[in-house]
Amino acid sequence: MSASPRESHRRSSRKPGGLRRGRWLGLALAAIAASGAYYTLAGGRAGEGTLPRSSSEQRSVGSVSSGASSPERLRIRVLREFGHDTTAYTQGLVWDEGSLVESTGRYGESRLRRWRPSTQDAVSEVSLPSQFFGEGLAVVGERLIQLTWREGVALVWDRETFAPIDRISYQGEGWGLCYDGRRLAMSDGSDTLTFRDPDSFLSLRQLKVSSQGVPLENLNELECAEGWIYANIFGGDHIARIDPGSGVVTALIDASGLLSRRERDRADVLNGIAYNPETETFFLTGKLWPKVFEVVFETQ
């Protein structure tokens, strides 16, 4: 008996539109690669105009606002490896005061979990109602805001206790989410990021993302860090570093060598970026991955 659409979806990379978007992604990355913009793994991811730009935004907009410059060449240096729950279908990942908080997906299996890399044990965990497919996650003050995929609902949790606080409606799909200290940035799998008010969740502004003038679709899990927005590109092993003022991709990082071939055969795609501002390091993982990697991004 053939699998139901839901079961087929749960076994594979999660988006039904992935094949169509995957073809577009291939064309876009091919155009970028033609300029030498691919990178290697070392050793071995209110209204518009009313918000002030950070100094990094002003600097980067001035240098690459035309979209003609090639993205910066970076590489990954792995500092440490940690074990990861291989049943976790990772959709969102944030660093929060010594622990990782993770949003996982799949209907009937979605969770919100806090755990420490040093022990891998869950400090706290809650299951989402079965009608929700967990997605991107952000820490905003004393709240955790967790997107859902097609349900048009953001779940708001108490940061410490995981007690439910609120449910906020929005239009469209929810993929990735991050918070830069002033506003939320949200992806929906297209080439557009939506900036939202962290309290009302109302849309403030939309931003088209491109690399050398080519729209970059499949923007997935997000991390706001160092004045940039880092985005997993769904269906592949690349992380884009995006200027939040212009939408220009200023760097592409290839994370294809993180897992061994045997580990990769049992895992799904790269998805999960968290930043620790105290150590200025990133944590990278993926859906069903056996490991989390603490890394830095370096100039080649």
C-alpha positions, 0 to 999 in steps of 0.5 A: 500500500502506498504511503499517504501524502503526509507520511511521504512528506514526513520521510523526505525533506519536508517541503512539497514544493522542494523539487520546483524550488530546488530547480530554481535554487540550482540555477541561482547557485550556478550563477553565483558559482560562475563568479567563484563564490562557492566556499569550502569547509576547512579541515575536512552553516511602524512602517518601512524605513522607520527603523534605524540601521546598525553600523554594520548595515550602513557599512555593508549597504554602501559597499554592496547595495548594487548587488554586483559584488561577489559574496565574500569567500569564507570557510568553516573551522570546526571547534567542537562536536557534540552529540545530537538527538537523531529523532529531532527533525530540527527546524529552529535552533537558538543559544540561550544562556548556556543551553540550546533551545530547539524547535522540531517538526513533523506532525504529531512529533513536533517539540520544543526542547532545551538541552545542554551540549555538554550532556545532550540531556533535555533540561525541559521539553514540551510536545506541540499539539498534533495539528502543529508542525514546529518551525523557526524559533526566537528568544524575545525577552522572557518569551520564546516565539515558535513558528508553525509551518502551514497553520499560520500560528506563532506559539508563544512560550515562557522562556524558563518554564515552557508554559504556553502564553499566547498564539498569534496568527499570521498569513502564509507559511512559517519557516525561519525566525530570528530576533536582532534585538529590535525586530523579528526576521521571518522566512517563508521559503521564498526569496523574501524576508519579513520583518515583524514587530516582536510584540504585535507580530505585525509586518514592518517591512519586506526584504528581497534577498539576492546574490549578484542580482539573482533572487535567492529562494528557499531561505529557511532557518535564520539566525540574527548575529553580528549585524547580519542575517544567516540563513540555511538554504533549504535542500542544500548545504549552504548558509547565506549571510545576508545584509539586513538593509539591502538584502544582498548576500554578502557571503555563502558558506559551504557546510557539505563536509560536516557529516561523514558519508555514513552519517549523511546516509542516515540524516536529512538536510542541514538546518539549524544555526545558533550563535553564542555572542559570548564566544562569538561561535556558531552551532550548526546541525540538521534534521535527524543529524547525529551531531551539533558542531561548534564552529567559526566562519573564517576568511579563506 
